[in-house]
Amino acid sequence: MSGNKSTTSATQANGNVCPICGKRAYSKGGIHPQCAVLQADAARTEELKAQRKLDAETPKESSWSKKKCPKCSNELHVRKKVCDCGHAFF
């Protein structure tokens, strides 16, 4: 066993470093394709997150449990057979 250990640097002097993740990139542009996609979609992703947060905050009414009376436009439970206005559902 030799006392001399080989020392190699983790990065080469002529290697491209990705500006997004900081790792070595082998592409010509100097950025990983995955990182480029993340960078390009960042604005759309933030927009979608904001929309999902807004949707989660607003209460939703379940449409399957309500039906609309054609005579008076009142919303009733689906199992109700006769509306208060007198309209009968068949």
C-alpha positions in Angstrom: 0.0 0.0 0.0 1.3 3.3 -1.0 1.1 6.3 1.2 0.3 8.5 -1.8 -3.4 8.8 -2.6 -4.5 10.1 -5.9 -6.3 13.4 -5.6 -8.7 14.5 -8.3 -10.8 17.5 -8.2 -14.6 17.1 -8.5 -14.9 19.7 -11.2 -12.8 20.2 -14.2 -11.6 23.6 -15.2 -13.2 23.5 -18.6 -16.6 22.0 -17.4 -19.8 24.0 -17.6 -21.7 24.4 -14.4 -25.5 24.6 -14.5 -26.6 28.0 -13.1 -29.8 26.4 -11.8 -28.6 23.4 -9.8 -24.9 24.1 -9.6 -23.9 20.7 -10.9 -21.8 20.0 -14.0 -23.7 20.2 -17.2 -22.6 18.4 -20.3 -24.9 20.2 -22.7 -23.7 22.9 -25.1 -25.8 25.6 -23.5 -24.3 24.9 -20.1 -27.6 24.2 -18.5 -29.4 20.8 -18.0 -32.5 20.3 -20.1 -34.5 19.5 -17.0 -33.3 22.7 -15.3 -34.2 24.7 -18.4 -37.7 23.3 -18.4 -38.1 24.2 -14.7 -36.9 27.7 -15.4 -39.2 28.2 -18.3 -42.2 26.8 -16.5 -41.6 28.8 -13.2 -44.1 31.5 -14.0 -46.9 29.1 -15.0 -46.2 26.9 -12.0 -46.6 29.9 -9.6 -49.8 30.8 -11.4 -51.2 27.3 -11.0 -50.2 27.2 -7.3 -52.0 30.5 -6.7 -55.1 29.2 -8.5 -55.2 25.9 -6.5 -54.8 27.9 -3.2 -57.7 30.1 -4.2 -59.8 27.1 -5.1 -59.1 25.4 -1.8 -60.2 28.5 0.1 -63.6 28.9 -1.6 -66.3 26.6 -0.4 -67.8 24.4 -3.0 -71.5 23.4 -3.2 -72.0 19.9 -4.3 -74.2 19.9 -7.4 -75.2 16.2 -7.1 -77.2 16.9 -4.0 -79.3 19.7 -5.5 -81.7 20.1 -8.3 -83.4 23.1 -9.8 -87.1 23.6 -10.0 -88.1 24.5 -13.6 -91.1 26.5 -12.4 -89.5 28.8 -9.7 -85.7 28.2 -10.1 -85.5 27.2 -6.5 -82.7 24.7 -5.5 -84.0 21.6 -3.8 -82.6 18.4 -2.5 -82.5 15.6 -5.1 -84.9 13.4 -3.2 -87.6 16.0 -2.7 -90.5 15.1 -5.0 -92.6 18.3 -4.7 -91.3 21.9 -4.7 -92.8 24.5 -2.4 -94.3 26.3 -5.4 -96.3 23.1 -6.2 -94.2 21.7 -9.1 -94.0 17.9 -8.9 -90.9 16.1 -10.1 -91.4 12.7 -11.9 
